Amino acid sequence: MSKSLEYSTLEPASKWRNLPPPPGFSKSTSSKSTVKSKAALPPSSYDQLKEKRALDFAIAPAKSLPMQAFMLYMSGGGVQIFSMGIVFMLLLSPFKNIAGINEAFAPFAPSTAKNPKALTTLPAQKLVYIACNVLTLAVGLWKCRSMGLLPLGTGDWLAFETRGIAPEISLF
C-alpha cells in the first residue's frame, strides 16, 4: 500500500500559508531572475578549445604511466598470472590506441576540416599521442625484460646456433 502526499489540495487558508518568512529571508533574492542570453562564441574559439582538449586527450596515456609503473612494481618480478596480465595490457593497449587514432581524434577536429578522420587532422596532437603510447609500450617491454621474457642473452639463442666442424674430424 503506497501513499503519496498531494500538496496541490492544500486549502488557501491553511495555517502554513500564514507563517511569516524566516529571519534573514529576502523576497528580492528569491525572485525568479531572467536568464540573459550570452552571445555565442565565435567558431575560432571552439576550435581552440577543441585543440586544447585534443592535447589533453593526447597526453592521457602518459598520465596513467605512474599508476601502471606502481602496478608493475607491486606485481613482483616473477612470472605469475597477475604480472602477465598487466604486461599483456601494457603491450596490447598502445597498439589498439595507435590503430584507432583517427577515430579517437575525430571529435576534436576543427570545424573547417574536410575529413575529421584524416591522418593530417591535428598532426601535432597525434604525434604526442603516439609518443605517449610508445612510452607505455617501452614500460611493458622493460617489465618483460626484467621478468626474463625477452631473449636478450646468447644463451637464449643456443638452439639456433650451428656448431663448427670438430677438429678431430677436420684432420682426416
BELHU-V85716 format. One record per backbone hydrogen bond with DSSP energy under -1.0 kcal/mol. CO is the residue of the C=O (numbers start at 1). NH is the residue of the N-H. Records with the same first field share a line. If there is no record, write none. Layout:
CO: NH ; NH
This chain:
7: 10
11: 14
22: 25
42: 46
43: 47
44: 48
45: 49
46: 50
47: 51
48: 52
49: 53
50: 54
51: 55
52: 56
53: 57
54: 58
55: 59
59: 63
60: 64
64: 68
65: 69
66: 70
67: 71
68: 72
69: 73
70: 74
71: 75
78: 80
80: 84
81: 85
82: 86
83: 87
84: 88
85: 89
86: 90
87: 91
88: 92
89: 93
92: 96
93: 97
94: 98
95: 99
96: 100
98: 101
100: 104
101: 105
106: 109
110: 113
115: 118
118: 121
122: 126
123: 127
124: 128
125: 129
126: 130
127: 131
128: 132
129: 133
130: 134
131: 135
132: 136
133: 137
134: 138
135: 139
136: 140
137: 141
138: 142
139: 143
140: 144
141: 145
142: 146
143: 147
144: 149
150: 152
154: 157
157: 160
166: 170
